[in-house]
């Protein structure tokens, strides 16, 4: 992390966190789809 923690650094970190969160949500959706298809077999 950059010291001092500036407004710009905060915005950049938030953008990275939102990207990571979005990827996690996609991963969880894929896992749910796989588990659902396994349960229906």
SVG drawing of the C-alpha trace seen along z (x, -y; Angstrom):
<svg xmlns="http://www.w3.org/2000/svg" viewBox="-32 -12 36 51">
<polyline fill="none" stroke="black" stroke-width="0.4" points="0.0,0.0 1.2,-3.5 2.0,-5.7 0.5,-8.2 -2.8,-6.7 -4.3,-9.2 -7.7,-9.7 -6.3,-8.5 -4.8,-5.4 -8.2,-4.7 -10.0,-4.9 -7.5,-2.5 -7.8,0.0 -11.6,-0.2 -11.5,0.5 -9.2,3.6 -11.5,4.8 -14.6,4.5 -12.9,6.4 -12.0,9.2 -15.5,9.3 -17.0,9.5 -14.7,12.4 -15.6,14.2 -19.3,13.8 -18.7,15.3 -16.8,18.2 -19.6,18.8 -22.3,18.8 -20.2,21.3 -19.9,23.6 -23.7,23.4 -24.3,24.3 -22.0,27.3 -23.5,28.5 -27.0,28.1 -26.1,30.3 -24.6,32.9 -27.6,33.0 -30.0,33.5 -28.0,36.6"/>
</svg>
